[in-house]
Amino acid sequence: MNTALAVIFVFGLVIIIHELGHFLVAKLAGITVYEFSVGFGPRVFGFRYGETRYNLRLLPLGGFVRAAGMDEEDDLREARLRVAEERGLSPQQAEALPAEEVMASLDRNRFFRNRPLYQRALMIVAGSLMNFVLAIVLFFIIFAVIGVPNYDAPPVIGEVKAGFPAEKVGMKPGDRLVAVDGKKVEKWDQLLAVVRKKAGQPVRFTVLRDGRELQFIVTPVYDRQVRGGVVGITQRVPLEPLPVLKAARMALASTGEIAVRITEVLRNFFRDKSHLQDIAGPVRMTVIIKDAAKMGLNYLLWLTAVISINLGIFNLLPIPALDGSRLLFLAAEAIRGKPVDPNKENMVHLVGFALLLLLMVVITYNDIIQLLKAKGGPS
């Protein structure tokens, strides 16, 4: 798959699913949604359907659902736009109308802040929940449709590396290994056990090719990395789909295990900033996605699931501008019996968003440094 298409697929899917969670719960709760947007910055493309505008924006670093009753200035701007459309007024004429008059065009009962506390909490948490659901679905597709590697399958050569002994004697991909030094082999590990011990010594391979048995005398060369002999062949590992129920259980278990690991990485990061190198930003993620796409659809789907879990967990952190901080404000409202001043809350989120952008710059810079080091460039 083309790298650009792979990146768009991965980031687009996890972002759209996240925002779709907020959007669907808002609609079910009767909250007016002004805009469903993928990306930030200038609008590239969009359309209006019903009361909601759907937009694609220039910077693909996230998305948002803009709902009524979350920002008073935003509500006033939206009200003026709607009054201008309904009455055929210019923006300047709508701007001259009294705020009370234009705000009357909006249904305040459908404002986010006027809905029950549990509905608002569900709307906030729904984005992350949808990311976890997406991960489960992707893992299920991998396990039940694409299949999992069966390393116990009969040993068949998948790749013959150029310049290695196996290539020099004429062994080819697709050769089914039957015996090594006259001893029958049924698993790849049996082959490795012999080859590792025979560096510098001739080994007789018996293979099955096109229904005929062929024999090759191959002398393994010593490889320091594996600390033993190698002949330059790799195993062809078939993928075998799992039964539906087993695939579903594995999908749930994999999502849970990866969520625990990601949580541990984030905890280490906040304890010790030296773990910054463990956090991959947009630049390194693009490289990782490119590599996964080259390896095959199952690897790309697996990576997408991991990124989706990551996004779901990260958004639940109690950091201003993230969903986790909005949940904290709702918790404060439940304890106090009254909401926090919306203007103060929005100021906290605005400052938090600026800090998140700064963090993104730092992580991107770290990405570039790590990639330069990996390529042997200046550090």
N, C-alpha and C positions, 0 to 999 in steps of 0.2 A: 504493500500500500504506500502511496506517495506520502512523504513526511508531513506536508502541509495538511493533507486530508486526514491523516492520523491524528495530528494535534487538534484540528477542528472537531473531529469526532469525539475525542476523549474529553477535552475541556468543555465543548458544547454540550455534550450529553450530561455530564455531572452538574453543570451550572443550570441547564434547563430543568432537570429533574428537581434540583434543590428549590428553584424559584417556583416550580409547578406545585410543590408541596404547600408553600405559603399561599399561592394563588387559589388552589382548590379549597383549602380550609376557609380562606376569606370569603369565597363565594358561597360555600355551604353555610357559613355563619351570617350571611346577609350583609357583609361589609362591602362597601363600594370600592372597586379597584380602578384607579385612574390609569395605571400603566403597568404592563409586564414587559420588562426590558432585559435583554441579554447584552452584557457589556456596559461600559461607562463612556462618558464623553459625548461627542457629537453624534447625532442620529445618522445612520447610513441608510436604513430602510425601515419602513413601518407602515402599519395600516390600523384602522379602527374597526372594531367589531363590537357592536352594542355600546356599552358605557366605557369600554377599556381600549386603550391604545397599545398595540404590540409593536415593540421596536427592537431593532438590531443596532447596537452602537459601536463606535470605532474601537474602543479599547477592550479586548476580550479578557478582562481580568476579574470577571464576576458578573453579577446581574442584580436586579432588584425588582420588587413588587411595590409599587407606590399606592398605598391605600388611603382612603379618606379618614381624616381624624387623627393622623399621626404628626402633622405639622400644620399649625394655623396659617402660616404664610402660604404654604403649598395649597391649602384648601381655598384660600382667597384667590390665588392665581387660577386655580382650576375653575372656580365659580365664575370668574370674569370670562374665561375662555368659553364656557358653556353658554353664558348669557349672550356673548357676542355671536355665537353660532345660532342660537335660537332666535335672536332678534335681528340678525343680519347686520350687526354693528361692527365697526372697525375696532381693532385693539385699543386705539386711543379713546374712542367713545366709551368702550366698556370700562376702561381705566378711570374715567371720570365719574362713573356711577358710585353712589354711596356703598360702603362695604356691607352694611346691613341688608341693603336691597339685593345685592348679588348673592350673598351667603344664603339668602332665603331660597335660592334655587336648588340648594343641596338638601338632601334628606339626612338630618343630623342623627336620626336613629340608626343610620347605617354607617356612622363614624366608628372607627376602630376603638376609640377611647370610650364610646358609649355602649359597647357590647359587653356582655358578662365577662368576668375575669377569666373563667376557664376557656372561653372561646378565644380570647386574645392570646392566652398561653399556648393553646393548641396551634393557633396560626403561626406563632413564633417558632415553636419546636418542630413544626411539620416539615420544614425544609431539610433539617438534619435527618429526620426519620425517613424521608424519601430517599436520601443518599444511602442509608443503610439498606433500605428495601432494594434499591438499584443494585447494590453490591451482592445481595443474596440472589437476585435474579440472574446477574451475570455469572456468578459462580455456578448456579444451577445449570445454565446453558453450557458452561464449560464441562461440567461433570456428566450431565445427562445427554447432551447432544454431540459436542465435539469429542469428549472422552478424556480419560486420564492415561498417562503413560503406563504401559505394561512392560516393566523391565524383566519380567520372567518369561517373556515370549521367546520362541526359538531364536537363536542368535543369527541375525542377518546383518551383513555389512551395509551401513548407511552412507559412509563417506570413506574414500581412500585418499589420504593426504599426499599431495605432490612431493616427490623427492624422498619419501620414506620407503623402507624396504618392501612393504606390501605392494606399492605401486610399481616398483622396479621389477618384481617377479610376475606382474600381470593380474593381481587380484583386482576385482571390480565391485562397485556398489551393487547390491542385490544378491551377491554370493551368500548362500546359506551354509554356515559353518557346521560341518558334520563331526569332525574329529581333529584332535591336536596330538601329534606324536602317537597316533594310533588309538588314543583314548577318546571315546564318544563324548561330545559336549552337547548339553541341552540348554545351558544358560550361559550368558555372556560372562558372568563372574568366573565360570570354570575356565574359560579361555584366558581371562586376565591373570588368573592364579598361575598358569603355566608361563605365559609370556613375561610376566614381571621377574620371574626367577631365571630366565634364560637369556639375559643380555649377553650378546657376543657369541651365542651358541645357536646353531641351526635348529629350526623347528619345522616339522612337517605338518602342513595344514591340508586337511581334506575338506573340499567345499562342493556344494551341489549347485550347478549352473545349467539352466535350461534342460533339466532332467538328467544331466550327465555329471558324474563324479570327477573332479579334477584335484590334483595334488600340487602343492607349491612348497618349496623349501625356502623358508624365510629366516633371516638372522636378525633378531631384535637388537635395536641400539639402546644404549643406556640413556635414560632421561632423569635428570636431577630432580625435577619437580615431583615426579611420581616415585622416585627412588627405585627404579627398576627398568626392565626392558619394555620397549614399545615398538610396534611395527607400522603404525600410522593408519589405523582403521578405527572407525567409530561405529557404534551400534545403531541400527535402524530400530527406533522404539515406536511400536504401533500405539495408537490411541484407541481406547475401548470405552464406549459409553457405559455408565453405571445405571442400575435400576433406579427408577424415579424416586422412590422413598429414600434410598441410600444417598442419591445425589442431593435431595433436599436437606437431609441431615448434615451432609458434608458442607453444603452451602452455608447453612446456619453456623456450623462450627468454625468454618474458615473465616466468616465475617467477625465472629466473636474473638477469635485468636488474633486476627490482624488488628482489631480495635484495641485490644490490650497492649499489643506491641507499640502501636502508634501513641497511645496514651503514655507509655513508658518513655518514649523518645521525647515527647513534649514536656514531661515532668523533668527529665534530665536537662532539657534546654533551659527551663525556667530556674533550675537550681544552679546551673553552671553554664554561662554563656559560651564557654569553649566548645560546647556541643553544637554551635551554630553550623559547623561543617556538616552535621547530620541532616540539616534542613535543606531540602532542595527547592529552589525557586523556579520561576518560569523558564529560565535559560537551560538549567540542567534537566528540568522536566521534559523540555522539547527534545533533548538528546536521548533521554531515557525512552520516550515514546517512539522516537525514530528507530531505536534498537529493537524495541518490542515488536514494532510493526514488521521489521525484517524477519523476526523469528517466527511469526505466524499469528493467525487470528486469536488462538487461545491465549497467547502471551499478552496480546494487546487488550483482550477482554479482562484478563487477570489484573493487569496494571490499571485499567479503568476502574475496576472494583476497588482496588487499594486506594486510588486517588479519591474516589467517592466517599469511602470510609473516612479518609483523612479530612476531607472537606466537612463532613458531618460532625466530626469530633471538634475540629478547630472552631466551627461556628458556634458551638455550645460553650466555649470558654468565656468566662466573665470579663471580657475585654470590651471597653466602649466601642460602639459601632457594630459589634457582632451580636448575633441572636442571644448569646448567653447573657450579655449585659442587659438586654431588654427583659429577659426573664427575671433578672435581679430586681429591676425596677417594678415589675409586676408583683414579685414577692414582697417588696417593701410596701407596695400599695395594700396587699392583703394583710400585712401586719399592722400598718398605720390606720387602715380603714378608709384611706383616701389616697388618690393618686399623687405622685410627685409632679410638681409644676412642669408641664410639657415643654416650656421654653428652656428650663434648666436641663431637663433630660436631653433635649435635642442638642444643646450646647455640649454636653458630655459626649454624645455620639459624634458630633462634628470634630471635636478635639481628638477623639479616639480614631476616627477615620484618617485624620492627618498623620497620626502616629503610626497607623498601620501602613500607610503609603511610605513613610520613612523606613519602616521595617522592611518593606518590600524592596526598597532601593538597596538597603544593606544586604539582604539575602541575594539579590540579583548580582551585586558586586562580588559577593562571596562565590556565587555560581561561576562567574567569569574567571576568578582567580583559581578555583578548583579545576576548571577545564584547561586553563593554561598550564597548570602544574601537571595535569594528566598527559598533556601533549609535549611536555618538556620545554614549555615557553618560559618567559621571564616570570619571576615570583617576587 
